[in-house]
Amino acid sequence: MCPQVSAITPSNHNPLIDILDEEYGTKEFKLKAYESLGGAVRIPTVCYDDLGTPEEDLRWKVFDGFHTYIEQRFPKVHATLQRTKVATYALVYHWQGTDTSLKPLLLAAHMDVVPTNAATEADWINPPFSGYYDGEWIWGRGSCDDKPGVIGTMTAIETLLEQGFKPTRTVILAYGIDEERGGTTGAAAIGEYLVDTYGEDSISMIVDEGGGYSDLSGTVFATPAVAEKGYLDVRMDVLTPGGHSSRPPRHTGIGILASVVTELEANPHVPKLARDRTYYQGLQCRAKYDAGFPSDMRKLVIESQTSDEKLHELETKLDDFDPAYSASAGTTQAIDIIYGGVKINALPEAVYAITNHRIADHSSVSELQDRFTSIVAPVAVKHNMSLNAFGKQIGFEASTWGIVKVSEAFASALEPAPVTPTIGSGPYELLSGTVLSTLKTNLRTDNFPEFSVVSPGLSLEHECHLNMHFTDTRHYWSLTRHIFRYGHRGTADAYNGAHTINEAIKAEGFLEQIRFFTRLILNADETNLLE
């Protein structure tokens, strides 16, 4: 269960990594790096859901200031790497390697942040765009999500350039501008640009924000996300004849919609424990290496590897054992929006509700649509209503009393991401070995556990915050099979999460991110584990 690789430290570049670690440990370097992130936080690159195109919406202009800032802060990067602006404000950097036969390494991040709530700004310990370093924490919106990705990679490369390093393998940086609304402007254009420039399947591996590491019973578990759930918002419209509320039908449109909602809630998606899926792989790692894992559950995990009966028994116990099981191993369903009625004495003619789904990595958009239709159809029949589900007429024709319409909302459909190969895969082994070497040689001053393992993770949420949304890598699927959502940050390195008040990152945690990016670039430069 959960085979591990050895820590990978650069061989040819070993003297360089020693020099860099010594520099990274100096007070002068730390303060400069912390201020680099603090200065980036002070530029409010807020992403709004209603942004127009970069050509017409002046709210994008703040990214000009961010571009100028990183140009001034990282002069060697901008003097050496080729920079291309995509979709006006998104950035791609090309660091040419000496061996053009090697596929490039792509490091991704995003410059945008979510807005702050004016009503809660007084609740911040330090102002939300202060970028203030108090000796332990760096405060402000974007300090976790995801300016450490931008500033961390920039700092690593600037420092390598200062040491005269020239890469053998080309390195590409891709910085999005609207990841917080799905990357529809930035990452989508970056993806097209990269395919046009380099071609499909042209990248050795991609590392973007995502999983991190945490201490479980004295063992550090690093969990790079190798899978990402799919997505679908479904809108349910119930259209009925209006009229005066003094002569109501047996069920108003609101009542019928309530019946639909009741049926959906009565039929939640059942999580599925599959041996070849990411959740089960992660469970094996916990059973093997987590000292706090209950012995009876450990025994059951071991037996479930070869026994279907034990696998099913394990399935039945996981809901109580792991609160995240249903969300991790199954499709989730949340009815989040409902609307209906315009006046107390008028029957509602049009009511609707919208349901949010995160699709399990073993399912698909079409499977979810079929299941949704099968639940709604009997309700429509019961109320003598026509049903149009995702553009298909189901059951009664239009001569019925009303219409139930089920459709995709917000053009939201997204299939689950292709699962990145793990055990026995060169890129996964390189990433794992780099993570382990970075953890093993950490420069932290806190009481950090000595033993670390790497476990495949599923992207439900970012390490710094609890909202389930998708990284920019959704736009990069055609570039490589080897996509890792991993930011090398500890769970204890986030003060209060992100997308909420008091977003802050522990400064020493940010320093470890810089060290990780440095080691990854150097390891990738001399490895035989990548194409």
N, C-alpha and C positions, 0 to 999 in steps of 0.2 A: 504494500500500500504506500502511496505517496512517495515514490522514489525521488531522491534529492541528488543534485550535482554538487561538485566541490566549488568553493568560492573561486572566482576567476579574477586574477589580478594581471594587469598588463605585464608581459614578459620583456619584449623589446623596449617598451616605454616605462619599465619599472623605475629607473632612476628619476624620470620625469614625474611620475606619480608621487614619489617620495618628496621631491622638491615642492610639488603643488600642495600636498597635505601639510607640509611645514608652513607654507605661506598661508593656507586657509586657516591655520590655527592661530595666526597672529591677530592681535587686537586691531591693527590698522586695516587688515583685509576685511575682517568681520564688520567693522563700522562702515567701511565703504560699501560693502555688499548690502548691508541692512538699509543704508540710506538709498542705494539704487532702487530697492523695492519700495521704500517709503516714498521716494519721489514719484515713482510710477503710480502709486496709490493716490497721490495728490492730484492726479489728472483724471477727472471724472468721466471716463470713457463708458458712459451708461448706454446700454442697449434697451430700446423701447420696442414693445411689440408692434407699434403702429408706425415705425420708421418707413419713410418713403425711400426712393432710390437715392444713392449718394449724390447724384447730380442735382436733385431737387430739394432735398431735406437738409437744412442747415445744421441740424443736430449732429450730423456726422462730423462736422468740422473739428470737433474736439480731438479726433484722431490725428489731425495734422500736428497738434501740439504734442501728442504722444510720440509721433514719428521723430519730431525735432528733439525731444527729450532723449530717446534711446540713441539717436545719432551722436549727441553730445556726450552721453554717458559711456558709450562703447565705440570710441573712435577707430580702433583697430579692426573691429568687426566690419564697420562701414567702409573702411579703406581697402579691405581684403576681399570680403564676400561680395558676390553679385546680388544686388537687391532688385526685386521686381514687385511693383505694386499691381495688385489684382483687384478688380471691382473697386478701384480708386484708393481704398484704404487698407485692404488686406495685404499682408506682406509675405513674400517668399524669398528666402536667402539661399544662395548656392555657393557652397564651399568646395571648390574643385579638388578632387583627389588626384594623385599621380597615376593611379591604376584605373583606367577607364573601363576595364573588364569587370570590375566589382560593382554590384548593385549598391546604390546610395543608401545611407541611413537617414530616415526622416524623423525629426523631432517636431511635434506639433504642440501648439498651445493657443490660447485666445486672449486678445487684448481687452475685450468688452467685459462689463460687469452689469449686474442687475441694479435697478434704482434703489434708493433708500426711501423709507417712508417718513415724510416730513413730520407726521404725528408722533413718531417714536425717536426722533433725532436727539431729544433731550435725555433719552435713556442710555445713550452711548457713554461709556466711560471716557473715551476720547472721541472727538468729532469723526464722523464716518469717512471723511476724505482727508484725514490729518496725516496719515502715513507716519504716525508718531512711534518712535522706538523708546520704550520706557526702561530699557535695560534687560528686559526679558521677552516682551511681546512687540510685534510690529502691528499697529492698529489700522483698520480701515477697510472699506469695501474693496474687494479684489485682493486683499492680502492673502487670502486662501484660494480664491477662485477667480481668475487663474493667473494672476500676474507673477506668482512665483515660477510658473512654467516659462513665461517669456523672459523674465529677468534672470532666472536661474540658468537657462541655456545660453543667454547672451553673456552672462558673467563667466561661465565655464569656457566659452570660446574665446572671449577677450583675454582671459588669463592664459589659455594655451597659446594664443598668438603672441602674447608678451614673452613667452618662453621660446619663441621661434618654431613652434610646432607646425608642420605641414602634413596634412592628412594623406594617407594612401587611398582610403575610401572616401568618396564624396559624401558630404553631409549636407542635408537640406533642412531648413527651418521653415515651418508653415504656421503663420499666426493669423487666426481668424478674427472677425470683428463683430459677429452676431451669433456666437455659439449659444447665447442665452435665449435665443428664439429659434434655434434649430439650424443655424449656419446657412440659411437660404440665400443670403447675399454673399458672405465672405467665403466660407469653406466650400460651398457649391462651386463658386468660381475658381477657387484654388484647385479643387479636384479636377475640373476641366483643364485648367492650365497645366497641371502636372501630367495628366494623361497626354495632352497635346505635345508637351515638351519631352517627356521621358518614355511614354508609352504605357500600355497596360502591363501589369505584373513586372514592373521595372524597379521596384523598391525592395530592398532586402528585408526591412522590418520598419514598422511605425510605432513610435511610443508617444502617447498623448496623455492628458490628465486622466485621473481615474483612481484606481485602487491605491492603497498604501499599506502600512504595517501597524500591527497592534500587539500588545503583550497579553498573552493568554496563559495564565498560571506559570509565568516565568519563562515562557518561550515566545520569541517574536515570530509572528506569522505575517509574512508579506504576501499580499494577495493581488497580483496583477490580473485585471479583468480580461479574460480571453473570449468572453461572449457578452452580447448585449441584447436585451429583450426587444421584441417588436412593439408596435404601437398602433392603436386605432381608437379614434373617437367616433361614437355612433350617436346620431340624432334620431329621435323618435317623435314624429309629428302625428297628432290625432286631430283629424279634421271632421267636424260634425255640423249639422244644420244649427243655426242660431235660433233665437226666439226669446220670449219673455220668461223670466225665471218663475213666474206664477204658474206656468204649465210645463214643468220640467219632464224630460224623459226619465225612464228608470235609472239611467246612468248618464251623467253629463260627460263631455269630453275629458274633463279633469278626472272623473271617476274611472273612465276607461284607461286613461294614462296611468292612473294609480294602480290599476289591475296589472298592466304591463310591468310597471316597476316592481310590484309585489312578486310577480312570477320570476323576474330576473333575480331578485334578492333571494328567492326561495331555491334558486338553482345556481349556486356559486360554482365557479370552476374548481375542479378537484385537482390538486397538485399531483404530479407524476414523478416518482423517483425512478430514474433510469440510470443504469450503470455507466453508460457512455456519455453522460451529461456532466456539466461543470459542477453542479451542486453536489452530486454524489462524490466526485473527485475531491472536492473541498472537505466533505464529511469524512472521507478516508484519512485525509491529512490531520484533521482534528483528533480522530480516534487514535491515530498513531503517535502524535506528538504533543497533544494537549494534556498535561498532567491532571488537569481538573475535569477531564471528560469522564463521566460515570462508567464504571467498569462493566455494568450490564449492557449499556449502550455500545461500548467498545466491542464487546463480545458479539453483539448483534450485527454491528457493521462488518466485522470480520467474516461472520457466517453468511452474511447477505451477498458476499462476493460470488458465491457458488450455489446458493440456495434461493430459489424464487420464493419459497415459503417464508424464509427469513427476511427477504427483501420486502415482502408485503407487510410482515410484522413490524419491520423498521418503519415503513411508511406510516402505519397507524399510530406510532408513538412520537413521530417527529413534530406534529402540531403542538403538543404539550412541551416537548423538549426544546424546540427552536422557534421562537416567535416569528422569525423571518422565513420559515420554511415555505408557507403558502405563497408568499410573494416571490420567493427565489425559484421554486420548482414548478410553479403553475402560472396560468394567466390570471391576472387580477382584474377586477371589475369594480368601478366606483361610479355611482350615479351622482354627479356633482352639480348639475344645473337643471332647474325645472322652471317652467314659465307657463302661465295660463290665466285667462280671464281679464276683462277690462272694466267691468262695472257689476255692482252687486245684484242688479235686477236684470242682467242680460246673460243669457246662456253663452258659455265660451264656444267660439267657433273654431279656434285654432290654439292648441296647446302643444308644448313640446318639452322633452327632457333630453339631456345629453349625458352619455355614459362614457367614461374613460377606461381604456384597457391597456395593460402592458402584457404583451404576448410572450408566453413561455418560449424558450429556445427550441423546444421540441414541437411547437405548433406553427401556425401560419395565419396570415390575414384571412385567407379564404376559409380555413377551418373555423375560425372565430365567427365569420359572417354566417356560415351555414348553421352553426350552433345557435347564434343569436336569433336567426330566422325561425328555427324550430321551436324556440321558446315563445316567441311573440305570436306565431301563427294561430295556435289554439285560442288565444285571447281574442284575436280578430274574428275568428269563426264564431265564438261564443256571443259576440256582440253584433253579429251580422254585418261585419265591416269588410271592406276590401283591403288587401295588404299588398303594398309594393315594397319589396325588400331589396335594397341595393340594385335598383333598376329592373327587377324582375317581378312580374305580376304573380301573386301567389293566391290560390283559392278563388274566392268570389270575384266576379267582374264588377264593373263600375255601377251596377244597378242597385247596390246595397245602400245601407243607411248612411255610411260615412267611410272614411279612408284612414288607414294607418299606414304611414310612410316611414320606412327605416332607411337611413342613408349614412354615408360617411360624412363626418363633420370636419370642417377646416382643412380638407385635403390632407388628412393626417396619416394615412395608411403607411406603415413602414414594416417590412418583414424583419424578423429577428436577424441579427448580424450573423454572417458566417462565423463559425466557431474556429478560433485560432488553434492550430495544432500545438499540443503540449508535450507529453512524455515522448522522448525520442526525437523531438524536433530541434534542430540546431538553433534557430532563433530563440526558442523558449529556454534552451539550456544556457545560451549566452546571456539572456536577460536575467535568468535565475542566478547564474554565477556572479553576475555584476551586482545584483541586489545583495547577495550574501557577502561579497567582499566589502561592499560599502558599509553594511551593518557591522561586520566584524571589526572594521578599522575605524569606527565612528569616533568623532571628536567631541562627543557630548560630555557634559559635566554631571548629568544626572545619573541615577543608578540604573544603568541600561543592562538588560539581560544579555548573557553571553551567547546563548544558543538561539539560532534562527533557522526557520524553514521557509520555503516558498510553496504556496498553495494556489492552484488556479481559482480565479474568482469570476463572479458574474456581475456585470455592471447594472446594479439597481440604483445606486446612489453614489455621489462623489464622497470621497473620504471626509471632506470638510463640511458637507451639508447633506440634508436628508431629503431633498427633492429628487424624484426619479426623472431624469431627463437624459438626453443622448449627447454623446460627445460629437465633435466635428468629424470623427472618423467615419461616420455614416456616409460621408461624401467621398471617402477614399478607398472603398472596398475593392475597386478594380485594380488598385496599385500593387497590392500584395495580399497574401493569405495570412501574413504574420503581423497582426495588429494587437498591440498591448496598451491597455488603458491603465497607466500606472504613473503616479506622481512622486513616489518615494517620500511620503510624509506620514508620520505617526498620528494615530487618532488623538493622542494627548497633545499634539502640536497645534490643535485648533482650539481657540479659547471658547467659542460659542457657536461653532459651525459657520456657515455662510448663508447668504440670502436672508439674513436676520440681523438683529442688532448685535453690536460688539463682535463683529468679525475681526479676528486677529490670528496671526500665526506666531508660534514660538520661534524666536530668531535662530536658535540652534537647530531647529527642525528645518528651517530654510537653508541653513548652511549645509546640512546633509543632502538636501536636494541638489545643490550645486556640485557637491562631491559625486553624487550618483551620475549626473549628466556628464561630468568629466570622465569618470571611469567607463561609462558606456561608450563614449566616443573613442577612447583609447583602446578599449577591448575590441570594439567593432573594427578598429583600424588594422588589427593584426590577427584576427581570428580566422579559423577555417570552418567555423560553424555557420557562416553566412555565405550566400552566393556572391 
